[in-house]
Amino acid sequence: MERAEAQAGTGAMSLDLNALPQDCIATILSLTSPRDACRLSLVSTLFKSASDSDALWETFLPSQYHSVIPSSSLSFSSKKHLYLILSQNPLLIDGGRKSFSLERGSGKKCYMLSARDLFIVWSDTPTYWRWVSTPESRFEEVAELVCACWFEIRGKINISLLSSMTHYKAYLVFKATSRAYGFGFEPVEVSVGLVGTEGSKRTVYLDAEGGRGQRHRIVPRRAGLFSRPRFLGLRASVPPRASDDQYPTGRVDGWLEIELGEFFNEGSFDGDLEMSVLEVKAGHWKGGLVIQGIEIRPNIYVSDS
C-alpha cells in the first residue's frame, strides 16, 4: 500500500517535456544560451526541432539587427543559419570601416574598428605612415608605421552598439614586419574608458618576440627628440621582464593582439567608449608595425563541463 502511494506520488510529480508543444520548448530554450540550446537539441527529436526553429534563434540574434546588417549583404536559409554566419565570418559595416560579428557561445556583439576608423597621429604623412592592402586583413587597407617617434592611436565606439550587461575587453590587432624596431624595450601606455572619464590605464609592450629575442638592447644616438636614430651598437641592460599579459599573443587569424583594457556595459549609460595606445614620452624612433584595428569583444569564460 505504501509502495503504491509512493509510486502514485512520484508519478504526480513527473513531467514529460516531450508532451509540451514545440513553441513552448522553444520558449524554454530561449532562456538558456545558444551553446546550451545546441546541446539540448540532443535530448529528443522535439527538442531538435525546437532548437532549429526561427522563433528560438530570433531571440538569440541582437535586437534591431536589421539596422546593423544590410539586407542585401547576406544570404541565409534560417535564423540559425544567419546566427552561425555572423559568429563565424565578421561582416563589414559602416562602409567597410568596421566589422560586426557575434560571440558564438553567447550571441554577444563584437566589433572591430579598422585602421581607417581610428585616429592615428601623422597617418596622412607618408614619411611616417603608409596605407597598404594585405590579403590577411578583413579590411581593404591597413596602416603601416614607417618611422615615427610620436606613436598615438585612438578609437571610439558608442556604447549603445554594445551588448548590455556585458563585460568587454578591447585589443589592438597588429603585425610586426621583419623591419620592426623600437618597441622591444619601451612600453606603451594603453587605456579604455568612457570619454570624459579617467578610464583604466596600464603599460604593455608591442614587441612581437615578447622580450625573448634579445638580451641587450641597441640604444640609438640622437641629437634631439625628432632626429632620426643612428645605430652605433651601444648596449644597455634589459629591464626586468614584465608579466606575460603585457606582451602580444597570437590569434587564430595569424595576427597579434594586445589587451588595452576592459569595460562593463551596464546598458544604462550613453556616450562613447575610447581606447588609446600611446608612446609619446621617450622620443625614440620606432617602425615596422602594421595596424589592422582595435577589436572590442565580450570577455567570455567558457567551462568545459
N, C-alpha and C positions, 0 to 999 in steps of 0.2 A: 504493500500500500504506500509506504513511504517512498519507495523507489519510483512508483508510478507518478506520485505527486512531484517528485524531483524532476522526472523527465518532462512532465507537463509544464513545470515552471521553466525549465530550460528552453523548451520549445516556444514558450510565450515570449522569451527574451531574445530569441534569434531573429535575424533579419536577412532575407535573401536579397542582396543588392541586385542580382540579375533579374529580379522581378520588377525593378524600377524602370520607368520609361527612359529612353536614351537621352532625352533633353535634360532629365533630372540628373543622370550620371554626368553629363557634360557640365552642368552647373556645379556639381560636387568637385569635379576635376579642375574647374576654373579657380577654385580656392587653393589649389596647390601651385606648382611651378611647371613650366614647360618640361623640365627634366623629369619631374615626378609623373607628369601626365604620360610621358612616353614609357616610363617604367610600368605604370599601372595598366597600360594597354595590353600587357601580357596576362592580365587576370582572366579575361574571358573575351569571347567574340563581341559581346555587348560593349565591354569597356574599350575594345579595339575600335569599334565603330564610333563610340563617343569621343575617343581621343583623336580621331581623324576629322571630326566634324568642323565645319566652318564656324559654328556657334562658339565652340571652345577656343579656337585659335584667334578669333576676333578679339577675345578678351585678353589674350597674351600680346597682341600687337599694340604698339603705343596708341594712345588716344590721339585723334586727329592726324594719324599717319598719312592720310591722303594729302594733306598740305605739305608734308615733307617729301613724299615720293611722287614724282611726276607720273601721271597715269600712263604715259606712253613709253616710259623708260624700262618697264619690266613686263615680262610675260610669265604668268603663273596659272596653275590649274586649280589651286585651292588656297585657302588662307594659311594652312600649314605649309604648303609649298612656298608661299610668299615669306613666311617667317624663316624658313630654312635658307632661302636665298639671302635674306638680309643678315642672317647670322654667319653666313659663310663667305659672302662676297660684298665688301663695302661698296656702297652706292655713292657715286659722285653727285653732289648737290651744289646749289648756290653758284651755278656757272662753272663748276669744276674746282672751286676754291676750297671746298670742304668735302669730307666723306662721312657717310652715315651708315651705321650698322647696329646690330643688336647683339648683346652678350647672349650666347646660345642657351645657357642653362637657366637664365633668369628673365630674359627679354628686356633687360635694362638697356637704355640708349647709349651708344658710343659715338664719338665724333673725332675726326682728325682735321685740324686746321692746316692747310697746305702752306708751304713757304710763302706763296704769293698772298696768303691771307694774314701773314704775320707782319709786324713792324720790325724791320731789320735795318739798323743804322748803316748807312753807306751802301745799301743794296743796289742803289741805282748808279753806283760808280764802278765801272768795270775794273778799275785798278784794284779795288778791294773785294768785290763780289762779282760773280758771273752766273747767269741763268742758263742752265743746260737741261737737256732731256735725257732721261735714262729709262730703259725698259723695266728696271726693277721697281720703279716708283709707281704708285697708283695715280699720281698727278702728272699733268703734262710737263711741268717744269719743277726743278729743284734748284736750290741756291747753293753754289759752291764758294766757300771762303777762299779767296786767292791769297790775300795777305792783309792783315789789319792789326792794329794794336788796341782798338776800341771795339769790344765784342758785346753787342747788345741786341737781344731778341725778345720781343714781347708779343703775346697773343691774347685775344679776348673772345669770350663767348657768353651770350646771355644765358643766365641760369634757368630761364624758363624753358630752354630747349632740352634741359637735362631731366632725367627721371627723378621724381620726388622721393624723399625718404631713402636716399641712396648715398653711400659713401663712395666718392670718386677720387681717383688719382690722375695726375697729369704727367705726361712723359715727353721729353724731347726725343724725336726719332731722327737718326742721322747715320752717316757712314764716315769713315776716315779713309782718305786716299793714301796711296803709298808715299805721298809728299807731305803728309800731315806733320805738323810740328807746333810746339809752343803750348800744348795743353797737358803735357805729362806731369809737370810739377807745379803748375799754378792752378789752384782750384777756382771754380766759377761759383758765383752766388746765384741760387735759384729761389724762386718764391711762387706761391699760389695764394690768392686771396681775393675777396671782393674789392672792386675798385673803390678807393676812398678809405680802405682799412689797411692796417699794417700787414696782415696776412702772415703766413708761415714762411720762414726763411731757413735755408741750410746751404752748406757748401758741398759741391761734388766735383769730380774730375771727369773730363771728357776724353781722357786717354783711352784709346781703344784696347791697349795692351793691359789695362788695369794696373799700371805701375810695375808690371813684372818684366818689362823689356830691357830696362837699364838699371845699373847700379849707381850710375853717376849721371848728372845732367850737364848739358853743354850750356854755358852762360854766355849769351851774346854781348859783345861790347857795343854800346850805342852812345851817341853824343847827346841825345835828348829823347823826350817822350815819343816824338813822331819820326825819329830817324829809323832807317831800315837796319836790321841787325847784320853784323859781320861776325860769323862764327870763327873763333880763334882757337877752339879746342880747350878752353878753360873749363875746369871741372869743379863742381861743388857737391857736397854731401847730399844725399837724398833724404828728405824729411821722413819721419816715421810713416809707415804705410797706414792709410786710412782704412776704415771698415769696408767690407765688400759692397755694401749697399750704396757706397759713394762712387762706384765705378759703373760704367755701362755694362749691360748684359745683352746677349744676342737674342733676336726674335726669330720666330719660325719663318718669317718672310725674308730673312737674310740681312735685315738692318739691325742697328744697335739702338738701345733706348736707355735713358737715364731718368729716374724719377725726379720730378720737380717739386712735388708736394701733394697734399691731399685736401679734400673739401667735402663736408657733409651737406647735401642739399636737402633741407627740410621741406622745401616746396612752398614756404610761406614768405620768402623774400623775393624781391625783384632787383635786377641790376646785372652788371657784367662781372664775370669771373676773369681775373687777369693772371697770366702766367709769364714769368720773366726768366731770362738767362743772361747773366752779366759777368763780364770780366773787364773792368774799366780802370782798375787801380794800379796794377803792376806796370802797365805800359809796355809789356813785352809784345813783340810781333808774333803772330800765330797764323796758321793757314792750314788748308787741306781737309776741312770738314765739309761734308755735303749734307745740307739740311732738307729733309723731306717735310717735316711739320711737327706739330705738337698734338699728341693724342690725349683725349680725355675719356677715360673708361671706368666702369664700376670696379671697385675692389671687391671681388667675389671670392669667398673661401669655399672651396668645394670639398666635401667629405667623400671618401672612398667607400664609406659604409652604406 
